[in-house]
Amino acid sequence: MSSVHRLPGKPNWYCFYSDHTGKRRCKTTRTTNKKEAERICGKLQEIEDLARTGRLTEDRARRVIEGAVSEIMESFGAPIERKTIRQHFDAWAKNSEVETAPATAARYQTTVKRFLEFLGSRSDRPLAGLRSADIQAYRDSLAGKVANVTVNLHLRIIRMALKHAVMQRVFDVNPGKFVENLAATGKSERRAFTLDELRKLLAVAGQDWKTAILVSLYTGLRLSDVVSLTWANLDLQQGELTIRTQKTGRMQIVPVAKPLRRHLDTLPAGDDPKAPLCPGFQIPGKALSNQFYDLMASAGLVQPRTHTKKKAGRAARRTMSEISFHALRHTATSLLKNAGVSDVIARDIIGHESEAVSRTYTHIESETKRAALDKLPDVTS
């Protein structure tokens, strides 16, 4: 049996109960409201009774405690919204489709899906039951399989989702806050292409890949944006390329560099402005990133892949090449800076978000960017 009493000089009610060994215990309920104290004390005794009969599990204890808290909050006219871990994360990921760029939303959804798969049936527990240990276990499950920087990105996304739960007062402190990032030494080293490598690449590239390489080199666009380009994105009369990038949602207007313009003039434009700039990329087949790797192998820049399964399973960490299509973006940045172009102008051309850009410039004139691009080497010659 349990009961509540006040102790001399103490404002809160104290719970007197029998623990699972039969020993009498006394514990503060941390409330001055007697009805509240009686609810808390009764639930505390219920947990001890379950433990004494061997029927106590973590889930049962959690349900008893959450039931008591919910009853108390409802009595004050402030009922707690009972969401499961899955419901909260799914809703947050769904909302990201509206609030973020498509590529960012996709990354959030992929992380959420993987986290919930890791939790399994535990994801159907109440959100308040999510612990730092669960998030740390997820982090440890990724370690060694992907680069540390990728693991840390997963942690950052989980913390972002749980930030909303803190705002909703499900948690006092974000449980993801107590899970440390992995050391940055696990990050894969990437580098820019050399001019010689670029010329070797262009020498073996077909029309679509030559177009994609030159577009990325002279604009800094990512492969996903290059794939989406149509002739409508180009104003050859003004000599400009306009696109809203998928990752940041930023509208970019980049002058068409002379080497890129000469190449574009050789392409059959057709009469449909919605026709893709690289029509071969629209045909289903091997992933474009894998196609590009094979292209680099043909140019002698990387070792060919045998495509023979090593039977290492999902636990094996994939090997990363130090150059990839994304390295063209690094190359563009390096070439601009090596040509003496200011950091602000280089960032604006490439599309890097920068405090300096927003603070110092409201608009960088097209001719300023064109002059910067004219300083880049012509890899087609």
N, C-alpha and C positions, 0 to 999 in steps of 0.2 A: 504494500500500500504506500501511496505517496501523499504528502500534504505540504501546504505552504505555511510559513510562519515568518514573522518579522523578528529580527534580532535587535537587541538594544543598541541604539545609536546608528543603525543602518537604515537608509531610506528604502532600499529594494527588498522585495520578498525573496525568501530563501526556500528552496525545495528540499524536503527531507524524503528520501526514497531508499529502497533496498537494491543494491547492485546485484549482478549475476551470481555473486558468491554468497549472497544472503546478508552481507554486511550493510549496515545503515550508513547512508552518505548524506552530506549537506552541501548544496551548491546554490550560488546566487542565480536568480532568474534574470537579473539585470533589468528589472522593470518595477515600477512603483504601483502598477495596476494589478490588483489582485486576480481579476478574471484572466488577464493575460498570463500571470504567473501560474495559475492553476492549469491552463492549457499546456504551457511549456513543461511543467512538472509532470503532468500526466503522460505526455509523449516521452519524456525522459525515462519514466518508469516502464513504459511500453517497450522501449528499446532494450532495457535491462532484462525484462521478462523474456523477450525473444532470445536474448543471449543465453539466459539460464536454461532454456529448453532446447538450445542448439539450433534454433531456427533463424538466427540473425545472419543476414548477409548484407553486403555493402548497399545493394539496391533497396532492401527493405528498410535499412536504417535511414537511407536518404529519403525514401518516400515518407517515412514517419515525420522526419524533421521538416521536410518541405510542406507536408500537410499542416503541421502546426503553424508554421510561418504564414501559410496561405490563409488559414482560418483567422489568425490575428489581424492580418492586413485587411481582410474582407470585413471584419468587425469595425474597422476604422474607415470603411468606405473607400479603401484604396486597394482593390483586388490585384493580385500579381498575375500578369499574363504568363501562362504556362506554355512555354515553347520548348520543343526538344532541340537538341544540338543540330539535328538535320534540318528542322524547319527554319531555324535561325540562319544557318549558313546558306541554305538554298534561297531563302528570301533575300539575303544580302547580295548573293551572286546575281540573282535575277534583277535586282534594283541597279546593279552596276551596268547593265545593258543600257540604261537610260542616262546614267550619270557620267559614264566614261566612254572613251573611244572604243570601237569594236574590237581591236586587237587587245587592248587592255582588259576589256570585259571578258574576252575569251580566256585570257591568262588567269584571271580571277576564278572563273568557272572551272578551269582545269585543276587548279590547286584545291578548290573546295571539294570537287569530286574525288580527288585522290585522298584528301584528308578524311572524308567520310567513309571511303572504302577501307582505309586503314582502321578506323574506329569500329567498323562492322556494326554489330547489334548495339554497341555502346552509343552509337549516334542517335538512337531512339530514346536515350535517357533525357531527363530535363536538362536544359541548357545550364542551369545553375550548378549542375553536378560535374561540369567539365573542369578538369584540374590541370595545373601546370605540368604534372607528370605525364598526362596524356599527350600534350603538345610536345614535350621533350622526347617521348617515346617515338612520336612521328618523325621528329627531327633526326633521331638516331637511326630510324629505318631508312632514311634517304641518304645518310652519310655514307660515302664510298661508292654510291651508285650514280650520283650526279655531282657536278662541281659544287664546292662549298658555297659559291656565290648564288647558285640556284637554290640550295637548301635555305639560305638566308632570305631569299626572295619569298619562298613559301612561308617562312615564319612571319615576314613583314605583312603578307596578305592575311594570314590568320589573325595577327594582332589588329589589323585594320577592321576586320569583320567583328572582332570582339570589342572594339572601341564603341561600337553601337550598343552592345550589351551593357557596357559600363554606363553609357548615357541613359539607358533605360533602367538603370539601378539593379540589374541582375547581379552584377559584381561590384564590389567596392573598388577593386583593383583589377586591371586587365590580367588574367592568368598567363597570357602570352608574354607579359613583361618580364616574368621571372625565368624565361627560357633564353639562355645565351645563344648568340649567333656563333657559327663555326668560324674558325680562323680563316682569314682571306687567302691563306697560302694554297688552298685547294682550287683557286680560280685558274681556269685555263688561260694560257698566254696566247694572245692573238697579236698579229702584226699586219702592217700594210703591205701591199704588193710593191715590188720594185718595177721601174719602167720596163726593164727587160722582160720580167715575168708577164707584164700586161701585154706586151707585143707578142710573146709566145702564145698567150691565151687567145688573143684576137686572131692569130694565124690559123688556129684550128677550130674556131667558133663558127657555127652556122649563122644565118642571118638574124634569127631571133635572139640568140645569145650575144651576138656582137652588138645588137641594139641595146640589150639589157645592160651589158657591161659598160658601154659608152654613156648611157643615160645615168647609171649609178655613179660612174667616175666623175662626170661633169655636173651632177646635181646633188649627189649624196643620198639619193632615194634608196629606201630599203627594197628588197626583192618583192615583198607583198604589194608595195605601191607601184613598182615597175610593171608587175603583172596586170594591175588594174588600169594602166594607161590606155587611153584611146586617142584617136586623132583630134578629138574635141578638146583634149587637154593642151594641145599645141596651137599656138598662134604664130605661124611661121612668118607672117607679114611683120609682126612686132618682134619676132624672134624671142618668144617667151613660152615657158611651160608653167601651167597653173594646175595645182592639185591640192586637195585636202588630204593630208596624210592620215593613214589608218591608225597609227599608234597614238599620236597626240591630238588628232583632230584639227591640227593647225593648217590654215590656208597658206600655201607657199607659192610664190611667184619667182621663178628662177630664169634668168636670161639663158638662151640656148648658146652654149659655147661653139666657136667656129668648127672644131673637129666634129662635134656632135651634129651640127647643122649640115655639114657636108655628107655625113652618113645618112641622115634622115632624108635628104634630097634624092638619095638613090633608092628609097623604099617606094613600093607601089601604094600610094595613099588610097586610091579608090574614091567612091562617091559617098560612102557612109561615114559621117564623122564619129559614129559610135563604134566603128570597127577598131579592134584592139591593135595596139602598136606592135605587139608580139603575138600574132595569131596562133602560132604553134604552142604557146603556153596554155591555151584554153583546152587543148586535147588531153583527156585523162590518160594517165600513165604513171611512170615512176615519178616520185616526188622531185620537185625542181631542185631542191638542195642536193639531192643525190645525183641528179643530172649534172649539176654544176661541178660536183666533186669529180665525176667521171671526165668532164671536160678538162679540169685541171690535171687529171692523171694523163690525159691524151697529150697535154702540153708539157708533160714531164715535170710538173710542179709538185706533185704528191705521189705517194705510192698507190698503185691501183688496188682496189678492194677486190678480194677473191669472191665475196658473197657466199663464202662457205661458213655455215653455222659452227660456232665453237662450243655449243652446248653449255654456255656459261650461265644461262638462265637470266632472269630479271635482276638478280643480285649483282651481276657484273656491271661495272661502270663502263660506259661507252668511251672510246678514245676520241679525242677531239683534234681536228686539224688546226694548225696555227694560222691558216688562211682559209677563207670561205667567201661567199658572196658578200657578206657583211663587211669583210675586210676592204672592199671597194670604198665603203663609206669612210673607213679610217684613212684610206689612201687619199681620198679627196681632201680630207681635213689636213693631212700632212703636207700635201702638195701646195695647198693654199697658204699654209703657214710658212713653208719653206720659200714661197715666192714673196714673202713679206707682207701678206694680207693681214690686216688687223684681226684680232680674235673676235671682235664683235661682228665684223662683216663675214668672216668665215663661218661663224655660228649661224648667222642669218641665212646664208646660202645653203648650208648643210641641213639646217632645221633643228639644231640643238637648242633646247630651251635654256635661256640664260638671263640671270638677273640684270647683267650688264646691258643686254639688248633692250629689255623692257624699261630699264631705268634711264638709259642714255639716248635711245632712239625710239621714236614712235613709228618711223618708216625710213628704211634705207632705200635710196633711189635706185631704180633698176640700172641706170648707167654706172653707178658706183659698183654694183655687183658685176656688171658686164666687164668693167675694167679689171676687176679682180680675176674673173674667169679667163680673161685674155692672157693672163700671166701663166696659166697652166700649160704644161708641155703637151704637144700633139702626139699622142701615142699611136695614131693611125699612120704616121709617116715613117 
